[in-house]
Amino acid sequence: MKFFEKDYKFLIIMMVMMLTLVACNSTNKVSDSDEDLFKFKNTLIGSNSAVGQIVHQLPANDKLDKMMLETEQEPYGLSLNYKNDNNPLSPDDWEQTIVYNASFIFALIPNVDRITFTVEEKTYVIHREFLQKWYDGHVLVEFESTNDLKEFIGKYISDQQKMDQLFEVVANQ
């Protein structure tokens, strides 16, 4: 039993060190390299380290306050809590960031079905199935590169009417 406890403590220490390193190396923009995020393609929601690395490479990562994996029972989820201090984003910028980040997370993590974004006191729950319908049926896990997915997302988030439609439904869930 003591052997297991030592291994468990070592694993926790290593995870904390890994998350600290990831947080220290994060930037607020996704790099143009296809390898950066898509090297995590097919990550499972239970992989705390890999999920953390994905989230810390997405926009507004400098505002991320807390990340929680919801893996106790299916459907699996991810909760991301943000603080909108230090160079606050406008409501429209937050909406674009939420769609962008949700799209990348759904494209890279095939077994996450919902993402809960909390920005200050406002909560948005984005479901994979709903977002794919909003994207006219396009399946996000079929994308194979950062650039292709960025280009695809850009066509939708630049359409204010489409964005209003999405967040009207999200607000009423």
C-alpha positions in Angstrom: 0.0 0.0 0.0 2.8 2.4 0.8 4.3 1.8 -2.6 1.1 2.9 -4.3 0.9 6.0 -2.1 4.4 7.0 -3.1 3.6 6.5 -6.8 0.3 8.4 -6.4 2.1 11.4 -4.7 4.8 11.4 -7.4 2.1 11.4 -10.1 0.3 14.4 -8.5 3.6 16.3 -8.2 4.4 15.6 -11.9 1.0 16.7 -13.0 1.2 20.0 -11.1 4.7 20.6 -12.5 3.5 19.9 -16.0 0.5 22.2 -15.7 2.7 24.9 -14.3 5.1 24.6 -17.2 2.2 24.7 -19.7 0.8 27.8 -18.0 4.2 29.5 -18.1 4.6 28.8 -21.8 1.1 29.7 -22.9 0.3 32.5 -25.2 -2.9 34.2 -26.0 -3.0 33.2 -29.7 -3.0 29.9 -31.5 0.2 29.5 -33.5 -0.1 29.2 -37.3 1.7 25.8 -37.1 -0.7 22.9 -37.9 1.3 20.8 -35.5 0.7 22.9 -32.4 -2.9 21.9 -31.6 -3.5 19.0 -33.9 -0.8 17.0 -32.3 -3.4 16.6 -29.6 -6.0 15.2 -32.0 -7.9 12.3 -30.5 -7.1 13.3 -26.9 -9.6 11.9 -24.4 -11.3 14.1 -21.9 -9.8 12.0 -19.1 -6.3 13.1 -20.0 -6.0 16.1 -17.7 -2.5 17.1 -18.9 -3.3 17.0 -22.7 -6.6 18.8 -22.2 -4.8 21.4 -20.2 -2.2 21.8 -22.9 -5.0 22.3 -25.5 -6.9 24.8 -23.4 -3.8 26.8 -22.6 -3.0 27.2 -26.3 -6.5 28.7 -27.1 -7.4 32.4 -27.1 -8.1 34.0 -23.7 -5.9 31.5 -21.9 -4.5 34.3 -19.9 -8.0 34.8 -18.4 -8.5 31.2 -17.6 -9.1 30.8 -13.9 -10.2 27.2 -13.5 -10.6 24.0 -15.6 -12.7 21.0 -14.5 -13.0 17.7 -16.3 -16.4 16.1 -15.9 -15.7 12.4 -16.4 -17.7 10.7 -13.7 -20.5 9.6 -16.2 -21.4 10.1 -19.8 -22.0 12.4 -21.5 -18.6 13.9 -20.6 -18.0 17.6 -20.2 -15.4 20.2 -19.6 -15.9 23.4 -17.5 -13.8 26.5 -18.1 -14.0 29.5 -15.8 -12.6 32.8 -17.0 -12.0 36.1 -15.3 -12.4 39.1 -17.5 -9.9 41.4 -15.9 -6.6 42.7 -17.3 -7.5 43.9 -20.8 -11.2 42.9 -20.6 -12.8 41.5 -23.7 -16.1 42.8 -25.0 -19.2 40.6 -25.1 -18.8 40.1 -28.8 -15.2 39.1 -28.4 -16.2 36.6 -25.7 -18.8 35.1 -27.9 -16.3 34.6 -30.7 -13.7 33.2 -28.3 -16.3 30.8 -26.9 -17.2 29.5 -30.4 -13.6 29.3 -31.5 -12.4 27.5 -28.3 -15.4 25.1 -28.3 -14.8 24.3 -32.0 -11.1 23.4 -31.3 -11.9 21.4 -28.2 -14.6 19.4 -30.0 -12.3 18.8 -33.0 -9.5 17.5 -30.8 -11.3 15.7 -28.0 -13.8 13.3 -29.5 -15.4 12.1 -26.3 -16.4 15.5 -24.8 -20.0 16.3 -25.4 -20.5 19.6 -23.7 -18.3 22.6 -22.6 -19.5 25.0 -20.0 -17.8 28.4 -20.3 -18.2 30.7 -17.3 -17.1 34.3 -17.8 -17.5 36.3 -14.6 -21.2 35.6 -13.7 -22.4 34.5 -17.1 -22.5 30.8 -18.1 -22.7 29.4 -21.6 -23.1 25.7 -22.3 -22.2 24.5 -25.8 -23.1 21.0 -26.8 -21.2 19.2 -29.6 -24.3 18.2 -31.4 -25.8 21.7 -31.3 -22.6 23.4 -32.5 -22.3 20.9 -35.4 -25.9 21.7 -36.4 -25.0 25.4 -36.2 -22.1 24.6 -38.5 -24.6 23.2 -41.1 -23.8 19.6 -40.1 -20.0 19.8 -40.4 -18.4 17.3 -38.1 -15.5 19.0 -36.3 -13.5 15.9 -35.6 -13.0 15.5 -39.4 -10.7 18.5 -39.5 -7.0 17.6 -39.8 -5.2 21.0 -39.4 -5.2 24.1 -37.3 -5.3 26.3 -40.4 -8.3 24.5 -42.0 -10.3 24.7 -38.8 -9.4 28.4 -38.2 -10.5 29.3 -41.7 -13.8 27.3 -41.3 -14.6 28.9 -38.0 -13.8 32.4 -39.3 -16.6 32.1 -42.0 -19.2 31.5 -39.2 -18.0 33.9 -36.5 -17.8 36.8 -38.9 -21.6 36.4 -39.6 -23.2 38.4 -36.8 -26.7 37.2 -37.6 -25.5 33.6 -37.3 -23.7 34.4 -34.0 -26.8 36.0 -32.6 -28.8 32.9 -33.6 -26.3 30.6 -31.7 -26.2 32.7 -28.5 -29.9 33.1 -28.5 -30.3 29.4 -28.3 -27.4 29.0 -25.8 -28.9 31.7 -23.5 -32.2 29.8 -23.4 -30.8 26.4 -22.5 
